[in-house]
Amino acid sequence: MSEIRGHRGIGRPVRGIALVAADNFSARYDLDRERGVFSRPAHRLFGQSYVRKVLVLNAAKGGVATSWMLAEMAARDLAPLALLLNYANPIMAQAAAFSGIPLIDRFERDITQAIATGDEVEVDPAEGLVRLRSKAPRSP
Amino acid sequence: RWAMEQQIAVGEFFDAEDFVEVSQVHICADSEALGPSGVAFLEKLAGAPAEQRRVSVPTVTDPRGADFARVASIKQPEAIVALERRAADALATLGMILTDTCINYQSVLPPVRGEHLAFGDTGSVIYANSVCGARSNYEGGPAALAAALTGRVPRYGFHLDACRRGHRRWRVTQPPRSLSDWGALGALVGRAQESYWQVPVVEPAGGHKPTSDQLKHFGAAMASWGSTAMYHVCSVTPEAPPAEPGAAALELGHRDIDAFYDSFAPSREELDVVVFAAPQLSLLEMQQLARLLEGRRVHEATALLVATSPEIRHAAARAGLVAAIERAGGVVLEGVCFYQMHARVLAEANGWRTLMTNSAKLVNIIAGYGYEPALAPMERCVEAAVSGRIVR
């Protein structure tokens, strides 16, 4: 089992399946929050469901609305299970504090390369740790 | 207590050592962002005893999700309007001033150098930090609300000198030709930033001195395409380092700007809606638009929407500018911004898909709501609105 260390995060520990892209993230710009899918055509995860996934992306993008929006998504059980980013911005941290969705960022290596879609991971924000529990099959 | 817990969690996340008092708060709390759970949260807070619920520093609001006086003209469903009314009532009960504007730095109270703020719109934060030399991080709705209640924010990021220094240098080789050129430049610089913590340094072309509206479009687009909270323009913004003509820099000219325009190509020519917003228009932009529409008529199959603040709309009405835009068939909305008005619902209610705008910020946001946007200078947007076809 490998561990990836980041900065101390926010929220409770969770375990789930990862959805990964080396792309950036904003709830307002990128998501159809009614259907729980990425709706921005230029996003690498376009059309994919993020609901109850450990969402692993590069950096937070513009848009202050994400903090209200993640809380609304959580209230309707249409939210990601956790967020792992190379670089959060204040909005993502505020969103995590308000919505209860766990968040870790500033990892020792590129988190979007260290984890692949389908991997099962354990997210421990208090320790700033992500543990890879099982790997999804990699394409050759 | 709720507010302090939120602020401590965020402060620890960013290694803040203490708090700093703020003089103003600006909060994003439109119903599209809030959703029913956010509105219920505000109402619960508004139901607390007066001494617990009143904001402790002057607090103004970002655009809301509906212009109550003009709902019918854009077919906004009643359920959305009702949710927006509930949010507005709760914000007023908390003691906030409902300015409903993202250009509070132009139209409410311009920040001053060194002033610590808790601003809640990426465009207002980047303008306050860069152009005014004030100090704010991005404060999302719940964080701005916490700041309004406690009168302070965790001291990290752009409250600290160390965070405000420039990183990569950019050189603009030809003067931008329009507000949308400024927006395109901001988008190109913003898109290249790797995180919130990078501050680009821009050397303008040939000593060109930009205006407030030009820097407004430049910063709003940069903040939207990146997650950028501050930039320096050499010889213009107060904390900028000097220009270094011989230093290595990434160059941007008209060819780069034109390629950016060309990257937006809707699949059909018929134009559904033209939007002037994001950021809301200043009084001078309102005048520019009114002049372009003089003696013209917007095509019957195309809508033309303008979003500005309540104060600017009032001033524009006094100057005859609102009447001029309306005579041509435009709708002048106050206290809203297009993407905050439940844009996906508007698209369904009005049959809108193709959209043209001079806002490099809006073209970044609106594709996710199901629109096919095109970007062009204001003059070309007006030509397109009149002809009903996208003018490239």
Interface residues (C-beta under 8 A of the other chain):
Chain A: H7 R8 G9 I10 N24 R28 Y29 D30 L31 D32 R33 E34 S39 R40 P41 A42 H43 A59 A60 K61 G62 G63 V64 A65 T66 S67 W68 M69 A71 E72 A75 R76 N86 Y87 A88 N89 P90 I91 A93 Q94 A95 A96 A97 F98 L103
Chain B: E5 Q6 A9 V10 E12 F13 F14 C28 A29 D30 E32 A33 L34 G35 P36 S37 G38 F41 D62 G120 D121 T122 N137 Y138 E139 G140 G141 P142 A143 G157 G190 E194 S195 Y196 W197 A223 S224 W225 G226 S227 T228 Y339 Q340 R344 N364 I365 A367 G368 Y369 G370
